[in-house]
């Protein structure tokens, strides 16, 4: 399995977001799964950040792309807005493996549409399907919270169709019977493992716990 993890190089002002959260968690992901870590100069302009990401991913498209950064319904910290998504998806056109993209960034799995339809993660899933990756998977947070321990995670799957889909689904439904187990489990290494697990495997592990 080839994995690329991307995190910002510098903190935002007086915050310790890069060195205190994004970089340590990205390194933990690489330690768990292998792969490479790219630190993007987040003091550069949006175009420069996008170019750095596209060049790194395009040089050897990974099976798993993990993005550790700030996010919004309409974009991520590395300079990608909704209109920039097709360029990122295009890099995965010829992948032999179904791509998995884990966005460890706030709000990217949400929007006003049903199941986050029209948000960044949803649009990315649709763009991947449009280039032939109809069994892709994009995981993203729907709320603001810790980079990896935020339990509000939606999964957007290709579903085998070129048109993509309408929104995604919560890996664990908020306030459901397994919710507190999920919250606790994300304090451990499940936070790094769930993107490579099916929803059934996640729920089986929570039931076992």
C-alpha positions as CSV (number, residue, x, y, z in Angstrom):
1,X,0.0,0.0,0.0
2,X,1.3,3.4,-0.9
3,X,0.3,6.3,1.3
4,X,1.0,10.0,1.3
5,X,0.3,12.2,4.3
6,X,0.2,15.9,4.0
7,X,0.3,18.5,6.8
8,X,1.1,22.2,7.1
9,X,4.7,23.2,7.8
10,X,4.1,26.3,9.9
11,X,1.8,27.1,12.8
12,X,-1.0,29.6,12.2
13,X,0.0,32.8,14.2
14,X,0.2,32.0,17.9
15,X,-1.5,28.7,17.5
16,X,0.3,25.4,17.7
17,X,-2.0,23.7,15.1
18,X,0.7,22.5,12.8
19,X,3.3,21.4,15.4
20,X,0.8,20.4,18.1
21,X,-1.8,18.5,16.1
22,X,-1.4,18.1,12.3
23,X,2.2,17.1,12.1
24,X,2.3,14.7,15.0
25,X,-0.9,13.0,13.8
26,X,0.4,12.8,10.3
27,X,3.7,11.2,11.5
28,X,1.6,8.7,13.6
29,X,-0.3,7.8,10.5
30,X,2.9,7.2,8.5
31,X,4.3,5.2,11.4
32,X,1.2,3.0,11.4
33,X,0.8,2.5,7.7
34,X,4.1,3.5,6.1
35,X,4.4,6.0,3.3
36,X,5.7,9.5,3.0
37,X,5.1,12.7,4.7
38,X,4.9,16.1,2.9
39,X,4.9,19.3,4.8
40,X,3.4,22.1,2.7
41,X,4.6,25.7,3.1
42,X,1.3,27.1,4.3
43,X,2.7,30.6,4.3
44,X,2.9,30.5,0.5
45,X,-0.1,31.5,-1.6
46,X,-2.9,29.2,-2.5
47,X,-1.6,28.5,-6.0
48,X,1.8,27.5,-4.6
49,X,0.3,25.2,-2.0
50,X,-2.0,23.6,-4.6
51,X,1.0,23.1,-6.9
52,X,3.1,21.4,-4.1
53,X,0.2,19.0,-3.4
54,X,-0.5,18.2,-7.0
55,X,3.2,17.6,-7.8
56,X,3.7,15.3,-4.8
57,X,0.5,13.3,-5.4
58,X,0.9,13.2,-9.2
59,X,4.5,12.0,-9.1
60,X,3.3,8.6,-7.7
61,X,-0.4,8.6,-7.0
62,X,-1.0,6.8,-3.7
63,X,-3.6,4.2,-2.7
64,X,-4.2,6.3,0.4
65,X,-4.0,10.1,0.7
66,X,-4.4,11.5,4.2
67,X,-4.7,15.3,4.6
68,X,-4.1,16.8,8.0
69,X,-5.1,20.4,7.9
70,X,-7.8,23.1,8.5
71,X,-10.9,22.7,6.4
72,X,-14.3,24.2,5.6
73,X,-17.4,23.0,3.8
74,X,-15.9,24.5,0.6
75,X,-12.2,23.8,0.8
76,X,-9.1,22.9,2.7
77,X,-6.1,24.8,3.9
78,X,-3.8,23.7,1.1
79,X,-5.5,26.1,-1.4
80,X,-8.1,23.7,-2.8
81,X,-11.7,25.0,-3.2
82,X,-14.5,23.3,-4.9
83,X,-13.5,24.4,-8.3
84,X,-10.0,22.9,-7.7
85,X,-11.2,19.5,-6.9
86,X,-11.2,18.1,-10.5
87,X,-7.4,18.7,-10.8
88,X,-6.8,16.6,-7.7
89,X,-9.2,13.8,-8.7
90,X,-7.6,13.6,-12.2
91,X,-4.3,12.4,-10.6
92,X,-6.0,9.2,-9.5
93,X,-7.5,8.4,-13.0
94,X,-5.1,5.5,-13.7
95,X,-4.8,4.1,-10.2
96,X,-5.0,0.3,-10.1
97,X,-6.3,0.4,-6.5
98,X,-9.5,2.1,-5.3
99,X,-8.3,5.4,-3.8
100,X,-9.0,6.2,-0.2
101,X,-8.8,9.8,0.9
102,X,-8.9,10.7,4.6
103,X,-9.5,14.4,5.3
104,X,-8.5,15.0,8.9
105,X,-9.9,18.6,8.6
106,X,-12.9,20.3,10.2
107,X,-16.2,20.7,8.4
108,X,-15.1,19.2,5.1
109,X,-17.8,16.5,5.3
110,X,-20.6,18.9,5.9
111,X,-22.8,21.2,3.9
112,X,-26.4,22.3,3.8
113,X,-27.3,19.4,1.5
114,X,-28.5,16.0,2.7
115,X,-25.6,13.9,4.1
116,X,-23.2,16.7,3.3
117,X,-24.1,16.8,-0.4
118,X,-22.3,19.6,-2.2
119,X,-19.6,19.9,0.4
120,X,-15.9,19.5,-0.2
121,X,-15.7,15.7,0.5
122,X,-18.9,15.0,-1.4
123,X,-17.6,17.0,-4.5
124,X,-14.2,15.2,-4.3
125,X,-16.0,11.8,-4.2
126,X,-18.0,12.8,-7.3
127,X,-14.9,14.0,-9.1
128,X,-13.1,10.8,-8.4
129,X,-16.1,8.8,-9.8
130,X,-16.1,11.0,-12.9
131,X,-12.5,10.0,-13.7
132,X,-13.4,6.3,-13.4
133,X,-12.6,5.7,-9.7
134,X,-16.1,4.5,-9.0
135,X,-15.1,2.5,-5.9
136,X,-13.4,5.4,-4.2
137,X,-13.8,6.4,-0.6
138,X,-13.5,9.8,1.1
139,X,-13.8,10.2,4.9
140,X,-14.2,13.7,6.4
141,X,-15.3,15.5,9.6
142,X,-18.6,17.3,9.6
143,X,-17.9,19.6,12.6
144,X,-15.0,21.5,14.1
145,X,-12.9,19.5,16.5
146,X,-9.6,17.7,17.1
147,X,-7.7,16.8,13.9
148,X,-8.1,13.0,14.4
149,X,-10.2,12.5,17.5
150,X,-13.3,14.3,16.2
151,X,-16.0,11.6,16.2
152,X,-18.3,13.3,13.6
153,X,-17.0,11.4,10.6
154,X,-18.9,10.9,7.3
155,X,-17.9,8.5,4.6
156,X,-18.5,9.2,1.0
157,X,-18.3,6.2,-1.3
158,X,-18.3,5.9,-5.0
159,X,-20.9,3.2,-5.1
160,X,-19.8,2.0,-8.5
161,X,-21.4,4.8,-10.6
162,X,-19.7,7.5,-12.6
163,X,-22.1,10.1,-11.3
164,X,-21.0,9.8,-7.7
165,X,-23.7,10.1,-5.2
166,X,-25.8,12.3,-2.9
167,X,-24.0,12.9,0.3
168,X,-22.5,10.3,2.6
169,X,-23.2,8.6,5.9
170,X,-21.9,8.8,9.5
171,X,-19.6,5.9,10.3
172,X,-21.2,5.9,13.7
173,X,-24.5,7.8,14.1
174,X,-24.2,10.6,16.7
175,X,-25.8,9.7,20.0
176,X,-26.5,6.1,18.9
177,X,-25.9,3.1,21.1
178,X,-22.2,2.8,20.0
179,X,-21.5,6.5,20.0
180,X,-19.7,6.7,23.4
181,X,-17.6,3.6,22.5
182,X,-16.6,5.3,19.2
183,X,-15.7,8.5,21.0
184,X,-13.5,6.6,23.4
185,X,-11.9,4.4,20.8
186,X,-10.8,7.4,18.8
187,X,-8.6,8.4,21.7
188,X,-6.5,5.3,20.7
189,X,-5.1,4.1,17.3
190,X,-8.6,3.5,15.8
191,X,-8.3,7.2,14.8
192,X,-5.5,6.2,12.4
193,X,-7.0,2.9,11.3
194,X,-10.7,3.6,10.5
195,X,-10.1,5.0,7.0
196,X,-8.7,1.5,6.0
197,X,-11.7,-0.3,7.6
198,X,-15.2,-1.0,6.4
199,X,-18.1,0.3,8.4
200,X,-18.9,-3.3,9.3
201,X,-15.4,-3.8,10.6
202,X,-15.6,-0.6,12.7
203,X,-18.9,-1.6,14.3
204,X,-17.6,-5.1,15.0
205,X,-14.6,-3.7,16.8
206,X,-16.8,-1.4,18.8
207,X,-19.1,-4.2,19.8
208,X,-16.1,-6.3,20.8
209,X,-14.8,-3.4,22.9
